[in-house]
Amino acid sequence: MANKYEAVSRQIVEALGGAENVVAVTHCMTRLRFVLQDDARVDSARLKAISGVLGVVKNDQQCQVIIGNTVSQAYAEVLKYLPEGAGDRPQAAKGKLTLKRIGAGILDALIGTMSPLIPAIIGGSMVKLLAMILAMTGVFETTSSTLTILNLIGDGAFFFLPVMVAASAAVKFKTNMSLAIAIAGVLVHPAFIDLMAKAAQGQSVDFMGIPVTAVKYTYTVIPALVMTWLLSYIEKGVDRITPAVTKNFLKPMLIVLVSAPIAILLIGPLGILIGSGISSLVYTVHGYLGWLSVAIMGAIWPLLVMTGMHRVFTPTIIQTIAETGKEGMVMPSEIGANLSLGGSSLAVAWRTKNPELRQTALAAAASAIVAGISEPALYGVAVRLKRPLVACLISGYICGAVAGIGGLASHSMASPGLFTSVQFFDPANPMSIVWVGAVMILAVVLSFITTLILGFDDIPVEEPKAKEQGSSTAFVRPDNAVKTL
């Protein structure tokens, strides 16, 4: 059977201005991310009209085409229509340097680096949750070696996160991956961790007379990300000054000797300061507003997903869970936001007269409710029909408030849905199970009812109708192309 994305991918490339207009393409969990030569050559209307495209997001750096959960299949087909190497070309910035472009570049670097790591982080999170459930139910004693190994398996992606970030960032910034990994590896080396622990206890630690700040780098994102970005420039500088005959040994040695001390003495502490500052700001707001902050986050979460800004919170969530064992603002807000999109999609599937829209809405609802993957529902239904999005924002606010009042907190960062709801179960508070169930049911029911109340403009079905004379056909709009109330 032919790949269903073969024709879709060809149409996407054509709507983007042809293969020659594509500088580079990558993908995350639901989106194809294109860097283009000339944005003016993009036919946005044609792109959005392609069957299989759920939405389009454009910014200074990229044109993002939302496909859904099967984006990897579309990506593989898109590459067939592009010159060899388009999947890993440099994504060079162009145009005048402005604060907006700098901000877009930082966001692009963060999203581009973290998106490939999300499967490993989710996988590790779910294994840790499995270990927690096995301990809660008494299947294994807390001192069991099996339980210890399960926790180690789940913790691997987090403990060595700086190394994973360095590898992913090396691809993003087009620098040597092995050197980036080697330098990040220094930060999580057992001997270095032990040295930092001694420094934290007051022991003097220096490198060539320069004091070394006591920092714990495991579970962190920003230091390795900034370090790898800087490495991309150091590598170019060293390459220019080393003679050709010595490049095989002198170049990598100089790069490591220059980069590693800079990472330890400057970039690492600065990155930790930035990451801690962001976390402190977010949770200071949470401390002052309490449940209201969760409600607000639940209301705006779909809007953050639309702009890609939701990935900004990934490092904060990881660091908070690593330091405290749980996260109580961003993740609880996602319960209501994700399941509200699912409930709204169910309402659209219930009321629409369009068979294709009904099929899309049912699939999107299942994705959002069961797996917590909300983008098919967001772009395929809510944004497309507009008023269901308003219903989701209302429901997300109310459900966020309930989650905040219930004191829900996540012990991992898997996208909240039916299968991942166990991440909110607190062994010390059995009522957390009741609160999670209540929020999930409320989100689906409230968004379903609100969507039916607000209504939506149904998408008309175009059916061929034979003319009274002749064999040609005409397309007519049926009676169901009316506003649904």
Buried (B, 14 or more C-beta within 10 A) or exposed (E): EEEBBBBBBBBBBBBBBEBEBBBBBBBBBBBBBBBBBEBEEBEEEBBBEBEBBBBBBBBBBBBBBBBBBEBEBBBBBBBEBBEEEBBEBEBEBEEEEEEEBEEBBEBBBBBBBBBBBBEBBBBBBBBBBBBBEBBEEEEBEEEBEEBEEBBEBBBBBBBBBBBBBBBBBBBBBBBBBEBBBBBBBBBBEEEBEEBBEEBEEEEEBEEEEEEBBBBBBBBBBBBBBBBBBBBBEBBEEBEEEBEEEEEEEBBBEBBBEBBBBBBBBBBBBBBBBBBBEBBEEBBEBBEEBBBBBBBBBBBBBBBBBBEBBBBBBBBBBBBBBBEEEBBBBBBBBBBBBBBBBBBBBBBBBEBBBBEEBBEBBBBBBBBBBBBBBBBBBBBBBBBBBEBBBBBBBBBBBBBBBBBBBBBBBBBBBBBBBBEBBBBBBBEEBEEBBEBBEBBBEBBBBBBBBBBBEBBBEBBBBEEEEEEEEEEEEEEEEEEEBEEBE
